[in-house]
């Protein structure tokens, strides 16, 4: 019986060892699942932040476009009021004919408008003298005409 008891003892030790390995394997799986969940959460958070930034950028772009369009309409209205007061106002003063954005001297703007600013390249650098738009020059002429 001694042999049977030893076999039984070894079998119990082996089963205990297998149970311990199974428990360790379950703990490793839980740990790996937790790491995977954390990684997925990080990826989704990054994706959500990127989507939020893109949405903000689209919203800002739309706002900029609407503000620019509002300014263009106001400028067109001012031109029409000016055209009613000043005879023979140059065609170049019309805001919708100009292709140059508002800029500061020395800043490169695009596209060039050879009809207004000369040159054949695709960009024009605004100098101190060219910083005044034809519309502003027409306003100055109107003011000078009214106070003379």
Phi, psi and omega in degrees: 000342179297321180292318179295322179293320178294318178297318179296318179296316179294320179296319177295320178296318179296316178297322177296319178296316178297321179295320179295317178296320179297317178297316178297320178296319177297319179295319177297318179297317177299317179297316179295320177298319179296317177298318179296316178299319178297317180295318178297318179298319178296316181297315180294323178295319179295317179296318179296319178295318178297318178295322179296316180295320178296319179296317177298319180296317178297319180296317179294320178298315178299317179298316179298318180296316180294320178295319179297317179296321177299315179297320179297318180293320177296319179294321178295319178297316177299320179297317181296323176294319179293319181297330179289334182264328185251118178287150177057043177293130183300143181298331181293345180283345182295123185301324183282352176272340182278145181245015187252133177282160175298131184210169178260156180303138179091350180272137178277130180240164180217162338283164179285155176241091184305329180298327183260320191244355180077172178087153183245355181284179184274352181230156178229135175263129183278124177265178180301318183284331182273357181292338178279127180280158176302326178296317178296320177297321179293321176298318178299319179296320179296316179298316178297320180294321182288327184263004179270000000 
